[in-house]
Amino acid sequence: ASPPENVKGDEIPLIFRSEMTGTEMKGFCRQILDGREKKRLKRTSKYHMNLALSGIYIQGNIMFFHLTVDNASGIPYHTDMLRLYVRDRRKLSRTASQELEKVPLYRHGNDQVFAARSASDIVYAIPKFTIPDSKLFFIELLEKEGGRHLALGVNNRKVIRARPLERGANQR
């Protein structure tokens, strides 16, 4: 399914189940990207690909996760899927593990292709949540027909430190 004609490819409202409109979410995403800090909360890398969690923000019942993807290789990275889910800290071989998928309400930025030797910022809007002590929130980026799969595990301590966003500031 293609996006509506009035929506750019890097700003797609994925699902609307929120009291916040797409325009408001877009404004908050721009506020996050305009005021971003250089500090990374968590990062991982593999084969010259870097995935970093650059910030967690909250406004009302919506959390915004700012991700930075840096492709330092000479090969473009085509995304098969980006998964956001909560699962057990340790995956034991003989026990069933349950993953709770977090479906984004909105995405700001291109998460489909990362050109060679480039960096991209993406912001995902997700309904607010917290994590039990025995679980982690995972952000997983999978490469299409490749082996550069990246995964970040984020604990509840980082999630509950989400910074509040100001309504009306830098809203365009």
Secondary structure, DSSP 4 states (H G I P E B T S, - for coil): -PPPTTS-TTEE-----SSS-HHHHHHHHHHHHHT--S--SEEEEETTEEEEEEEEEEETTEEEEEEEEEE-SSS-EEEEEEEEEEEESS--TTS----EE---SEEES--SEE-TTEEEEEEEEEE-----TTEEEEEEEEETTSS--EEEEE-HHHHHTPEEPPTTTT--
